[in-house]
Amino acid sequence: MRKNIFIDKAPKAIGPYSQAVAVNGMVYTSGQLGMDENGILKETVQEQAQQAIENLMAVLQEAGTTLGNVVKTTVFLDDINDFISVNEVYGKYFKEPYPARSAVEVANLPKGAKVEIEAIATL
């Protein structure tokens, strides 16, 4: 059974998509930007990474799971030179055994964001 996740504690989707979809014991989140629930984008890449992960936590909680059940993340950066700064924030939230992860530099992110993070978790 498929369940689409929508919450007010994270920014609303800025397009025709769900914040997350739960299906077959898994949760697939959409990418989360470093915006608060009012749509205000944080300034620094560290602040944006922290807010993006906080948004992921809220979406996962609504789906019935936690960061501890995340098996894969993808981190999109507008500048790969920010990898170390984002990694420092990321390491404060994700603990061993760490999820698998990809990190890639992209040309642009929505809203002029510096970082976007998506996750796949078990229920």
Secondary structure by P-SEA (a helix, b strand, c coil): cbbbbbbccccccccccccccccccbbbbcccccccccccccccaaaaaaaaaaaaaaaaaaaccccccccbbbbbbccccaaaaaaaaaaaccccccccbbbbbcccccccccccccccccc
